[in-house]
Amino acid sequence: MRGWIAGAMMMVVPAAGQPGTSTESGELTSLPAAAESGDMSVEEALWQRRSVRGYSDEPLTLEEVAQLLWSAQGISDPDQDLRTSPSAGATYPLEVDVLVTGIPELDDGVYRYHREEHGLEMRVSGDRRGELQDAAFGQTAVGDAPVVMVMSGVTARTAERYGPRAERYVHMEAGHAAQNVYLQGTALGIGGVVIGAFRDGSVSAALQLDRSEEPLYLMPLGRPPGQPN
Ligand SMILES: Cc1cc2nc3c(=O)[nH]c(=O)nc-3n(C[C@H](O)[C@H](O)[C@H](O)COP(=O)(O)O)c2cc1C
């Protein structure tokens, strides 16, 4: 297991960094360290991966959410600040948020993933899945999943180096990150689906995204029905 990457960027880091000890806005909840090995090979995950749009009522665990977030944008080389997902010129335009419900260590709400500290910061409190489902034209997967990951792109970060080509690069990067989550989820027995059909403005409002952050993918995640933890 890789140790946590202690953070200096956030205003407040909970004492001693026990996972899941803080949920107030502006504070950082430390996540359990990402696993470095698992029970399923990449080949098996590729064979088994499918889009899953229905979920059991069982919430995900903090460990599972942490692993899924790390697979999307976590740091895999702290010395060079490189991540699990490739990025054009390592400009890293993606931001990742999660709507979580039913996790004992976290109040329900929308959290921003802070990769350097491998932690979560609450941005919006309460269960916002209904708003997000409406924004996604009523797609039930969004309202039914215990966790919804949202990937957004800040194109200006990549445009600084690549100009107009940045737009396509950012969209490609969301695909890379989402595929990581698909495969990681499959390996953990967690199903999900990428959702591209939604009203941008309504998603931005539900998550209180910055104007520079363009929502690219919603990814409801949960345990497929009938599958034990
Ligand atoms: C760019 C993109 C947008 C998608 N948008 C949606 C969507 O809005 N709703 C949905 O249920 N599935 C969506 N999907 C998932 C596809 O429907 C799914 O990948 C496809 O049916 C193939 O099934 P599989 O993923 O199980 O192999 C999207 C997939 C991609 C790549």
The ligand as an SDF file (V2000), in Angstrom:
LIG
                    3D

 31 33  0  0  0  0  0  0  0  0999 V2000
  -19.0010    9.6170  -25.0610 C   0  0  0  0  0  0  0  0  0  0  0  0
  -19.9810    8.6460  -24.4600 C   0  0  0  0  0  0  0  0  0  0  0  0
  -21.2000    9.1090  -23.9740 C   0  0  0  0  0  0  0  0  0  0  0  0
  -22.0990    8.2240  -23.3810 C   0  0  0  0  0  0  0  0  0  0  0  0
  -23.2490    8.7160  -22.8480 N   0  0  0  0  0  0  0  0  0  0  0  0
  -24.1150    7.8610  -22.2570 C   0  0  0  0  0  0  0  0  0  0  0  0
  -25.3020    8.3690  -21.6600 C   0  0  0  0  0  0  0  0  0  0  0  0
  -25.5810    9.5720  -21.6410 O   0  0  0  0  0  0  0  0  0  0  0  0
  -26.1250    7.4740  -21.0510 N   0  0  0  0  0  0  0  0  0  0  0  0
  -25.8500    6.1350  -21.0050 C   0  0  0  0  0  0  0  0  0  0  0  0
  -26.6280    5.3990  -20.4290 O   0  0  0  0  0  0  0  0  0  0  0  0
  -24.7290    5.6310  -21.5620 N   0  0  0  0  0  0  0  0  0  0  0  0
  -23.8520    6.4610  -22.1870 C   0  0  0  0  0  0  0  0  0  0  0  0
  -22.6890    5.9730  -22.7150 N   0  0  0  0  0  0  0  0  0  0  0  0
  -22.3650    4.5320  -22.5680 C   0  0  0  0  0  0  0  0  0  0  0  0
  -22.6280    3.7460  -23.8790 C   0  0  0  0  0  0  0  0  0  0  0  0
  -24.0060    3.6760  -24.1050 O   0  0  0  0  0  0  0  0  0  0  0  0
  -22.0010    2.3590  -23.7500 C   0  0  0  0  0  0  0  0  0  0  0  0
  -20.6100    2.4630  -23.5840 O   0  0  0  0  0  0  0  0  0  0  0  0
  -22.3140    1.5060  -24.9820 C   0  0  0  0  0  0  0  0  0  0  0  0
  -23.6740    1.1650  -25.0320 O   0  0  0  0  0  0  0  0  0  0  0  0
  -21.4810    0.2290  -25.0460 C   0  0  0  0  0  0  0  0  0  0  0  0
  -21.7300   -0.5840  -23.9190 O   0  0  0  0  0  0  0  0  0  0  0  0
  -20.5620   -1.0360  -22.9170 P   0  0  0  0  0  0  0  0  0  0  0  0
  -19.9600    0.2050  -22.3120 O   0  0  0  0  0  0  0  0  0  0  0  0
  -21.2460   -1.8930  -21.8940 O   0  0  0  0  0  0  0  0  0  0  0  0
  -19.5440   -1.7970  -23.6840 O   0  0  0  0  0  0  0  0  0  0  0  0
  -21.7870    6.8400  -23.3080 C   0  0  0  0  0  0  0  0  0  0  0  0
  -20.5590    6.3840  -23.8120 C   0  0  0  0  0  0  0  0  0  0  0  0
  -19.6620    7.2670  -24.3510 C   0  0  0  0  0  0  0  0  0  0  0  0
  -18.3290    6.7290  -24.8280 C   0  0  0  0  0  0  0  0  0  0  0  0
  1  2  1  0
  2  3  1  0
  2 30  2  0
  3  4  2  0
  4  5  1  0
  4 28  1  0
  5  6  2  0
  6  7  1  0
  6 13  1  0
  7  8  2  0
  7  9  1  0
  9 10  1  0
 10 11  2  0
 10 12  1  0
 12 13  2  0
 13 14  1  0
 14 15  1  0
 14 28  1  0
 15 16  1  0
 16 17  1  0
 16 18  1  0
 18 19  1  0
 18 20  1  0
 20 21  1  0
 20 22  1  0
 22 23  1  0
 23 24  1  0
 24 25  2  0
 24 26  1  0
 24 27  1  0
 28 29  2  0
 29 30  1  0
 30 31  1  0
M  END
$$$$
